[in-house]
Amino acid sequence: MHLVLACAALVALALLAPAVAQPPDAHAFADQRALFGIPHALDVLSNLPFAAAGAWGLVLLHRARLSQLHPTQRGCAQVFFIGLLVTAAGSSWYHLAPDDIGLAIDRGSMSVAFAGLLGLVAAGRVSDRAGRALCVGLLLAAPASVLFWLRTGNVLPWAVVQFGGIALVLLVLATGSQRLATLPVRWSLVLLAYAIAKLFEVNDHAVLAASGELLSGHTLKHVAAALAAAPVIVALLPLRRRQNGTGNVARAT
């Protein structure tokens, strides 16, 4: 019930709160350098870890025994890893020539990974129904919020989708209990990687200056965000080596 109430509160916030405009400097990234003919090269190339993590995760899922992971969790994990591949493509497209349309593509692509991750948490801590509902709900709500921003200039619904999704993850982790056959993901490390990524993002210019113009905050943001997939990948690694699928996996610490 608390999860339903939290979702209802987020919907009300997105629909009823005062509009919030996109910052005018949203596309003014610190590192404007081109390399090898690629504009904004490091912000583009730093999306490769998303693609690597997504591909590796899908391979591990394919190799995992069916009995070692519940179908709902497997499905949400697939959405997450596919989302990482889509994010790599969408973010690269955006950073080649940053504009509102590209940003909409970027946001829409990253929302696929968000949906899979949120569904995976809920399926492991609440129920299969909760996992499916949150995954599908976010897959529908995120593109709608992006289209709403493009049409009205109000970025608040997208902000609610992004930060509200993290709030729901925290709520599920705080109130839910780990179920049997749950993928033992170290969710604290996932959240830590996300927090570090946001710190790099908001300090884009400062990080570039502090690094002697070697790397910008936004470039490092991509790398840190991709590392959020590492705990999920690590949790999958033992599944491909087990010889007898009992349906139970070790509990996360």
Sequence and secondary structure as in RCSB ss.txt:
>XXXX:A:sequence
MHLVLACAALVALALLAPAVAQPPDAHAFADQRALFGIPHALDVLSNLPFAAAGAWGLVLLHRARLSQLHPTQRG
CAQVFFIGLLVTAAGSSWYHLAPDDIGLAIDRGSMSVAFAGLLGLVAAGRVSDRAGRALCVGLLLAAPASVLFWL
RTGNVLPWAVVQFGGIALVLLVLATGSQRLATLPVRWSLVLLAYAIAKLFEVNDHAVLAASGELLSGHTLKHVAA
ALAAAPVIVALLPLRRRQNGTGNVARAT
>XXXX:A:secstr
 HHHHHHHHHHHHHHHS   B  TTTT  S    BTTBTTHHHHHTTHHHHHHHHHHHHHHHHS GGGS HHHHH
HHHHHHHHHHHHHHHHHHHHHS  HHHHHHHHHHHHHHHHHHHHHHHHHHT HHHHHHHHHHHHHHHHHHHHHHH
HH B HHHHHHHHHHHHHHHHHHHH    TT     HHHHHHHHHHHHHHHHTHHHHHHHTTSS  HHHHHHHHH
HHTTHHHHHHHGGGGT SS  S      
